């Protein structure tokens, strides 16, 4: 298995633009998590899904953030409109027993 | 509610010396405990976990952790540190079946191993 796949690996955009981050979990894992990591706030859980259903989105910072999981092999995290304070590394993780993390997407909003 | 604390932002140790990275937790019911490591510009990598059984758990790269129920701790240890162990270490806790699917991560402890 290739592990958790995230794309793009790097994204640089201008304030106000829409950003879509993508994640392909490990096949057979039924839980998926989106995290954000910054120096100031550390690792934050944004939202997680179980069997494609959002279970807890209390970590989503504001309405500009949305996440979907249309099927067991794909999830997106969208920011619209983006702001400079959204700059961070965004990780996706899927869980069979323990969590397996993707390589992350480094987002820079100018 | 679940919580996990890593009281040290940074741990410094000389190569060849033993290392300990501390973690304490709070959870309702039986805890599932994990350690992850993050190298620069990489995602978190699983090191080891405690679910049940022996209190001393052995994991990857020579690391081990000891579950102490009375002290609600799960400290990460290694008998002899390597420079290559320098990284960011995260402790995590889940309440298992009673806690659903949510895992809470600590703030992380940066380990520096000096040659």
Boltz contact constraints between the chains, C-beta under 6 A:
constraints:
  - contact:
      token1: [A, 31]
      token2: [B, 101]
      max_distance: 6.0
  - contact:
      token1: [A, 42]
      token2: [B, 107]
      max_distance: 6.0
  - contact:
      token1: [A, 42]
      token2: [B, 108]
      max_distance: 6.0
  - contact:
      token1: [A, 43]
      token2: [B, 105]
      max_distance: 6.0
  - contact:
      token1: [A, 50]
      token2: [B, 101]
      max_distance: 6.0
  - contact:
      token1: [A, 91]
      token2: [B, 43]
      max_distance: 6.0
  - contact:
      token1: [A, 98]
      token2: [B, 34]
      max_distance: 6.0
  - contact:
      token1: [A, 98]
      token2: [B, 46]
      max_distance: 6.0
  - contact:
      token1: [A, 98]
      token2: [B, 49]
      max_distance: 6.0
  - contact:
      token1: [A, 101]
      token2: [B, 43]
      max_distance: 6.0
  - contact:
      token1: [A, 101]
      token2: [B, 44]
      max_distance: 6.0
  - contact:
      token1: [A, 102]
      token2: [B, 43]
      max_distance: 6.0
  - contact:
      token1: [A, 103]
      token2: [B, 43]
      max_distance: 6.0
  - contact:
      token1: [A, 104]
      token2: [B, 43]
      max_distance: 6.0
